[in-house]
Amino acid sequence: WGALATSPAGAARAVDELRRLQLASATFRGVGAAELAGAARAPDGGAVPLDTVYAADADDTGGPWLLSARCCAALAAGEAQTAAGPLPTRDATLAALACALLPLAEPGCEALDRKRRPTPLPQAVCKEGLKLPGRTATDARRVLDAAPQLAKLATRLAAGETGADLRRAAGLVLFDVQELWRCALRVARARSVAFEAANFADASAVSPADAAVANAERDFGALETALAGPTLDLDRIWATLQPHYDGNALAEALDVPKGPLIGGLMAAQREWQLAQPAGDKDACLAYLRSRVEDLRQTHGQGRRGGKSKKARR
């Protein structure tokens, strides 16, 4: 794959050629899986069972592989228009790989081993089919997981939303995808173009309409600017956001037992800090105190027994 995907345009040509040569299903498959579960996405948004996708007599020129070629073509077209500049080489290659695998990244699309333990099919394809390093397989999964969430954020921003709820939602996505967020954003942009059949001249077309690419570049370019700039100010938030309280401090201040409830409170604290970047520790603690009973129901923990450490001293 590294030899083929030397650029977004090169990846688009490679995937298109693989499907024309009836080699796409042989190239992008989870070799060694005992069973495949779920369905891939078709160009019209329909579902194609994986048994059909990988059948010996399957036609690779259409179905999910046509959509894969469209995703890669949309990525290449977007990169030709973007004002943000090119991605670093590894990220560009990773974006092309993720785009090729987008039709296989549907919920429930998995490779099962002999003990029926599931692995997301794109990750299995990277490791077992393409023989890529484990880090690449993991990064591709992170990018693919983030892409649909970033698409939703772009829609919300385009509708005029810029407040605390959007910042919280965006921050949580960036905490998961971290330094690959720009890569995932390019994949999300390509996905939004390729997953809309109306953006193509006919059912067999691979290249999207220029207007569709321009509209996606406008919306996703605006999201990139908002994430990195003062509107949301979230670039590197995963490295710079320090919690007001650690787990021990929360257990003491809120008189709750250590365990899953503390994990829930730490997650709630992160969400609050993302939504309230200027909020202070006291306001954060007051919010967390208001959430204790709700989270106690979720995590099933009672009150901490005995006296607090402060009382014992």
Secondary structure, DSSP 4 states (H G I P E B T S, - for coil): -TTT-SSHHHHHHHHHHHHHTT-HHHHS--TT-SEEESEEEPTTS-EEEHHHHT-TT--TTSHHHHHHHHHHHHHHHHHHH-SS-PPPHHHHHHHHHHHHHGGG-STT-EEE-TT--EEEHHHHIIIIIS---HHHHHHHHHHHHHHHHHHHHHHHHHTT--SHHHHHHHHHHHHHHGGGHHHHHHHHHHHHHHT-GGGSSSTT--SPPHHHHHHHHHHHHHHHHHHHSTTT--TTHHHH---SS-HHHHHHHHT--SSHHHHHHHHHHHHHHHH-TT--HHHHHHHHHHHHHHHHHHHT--PPPS--HHHH-
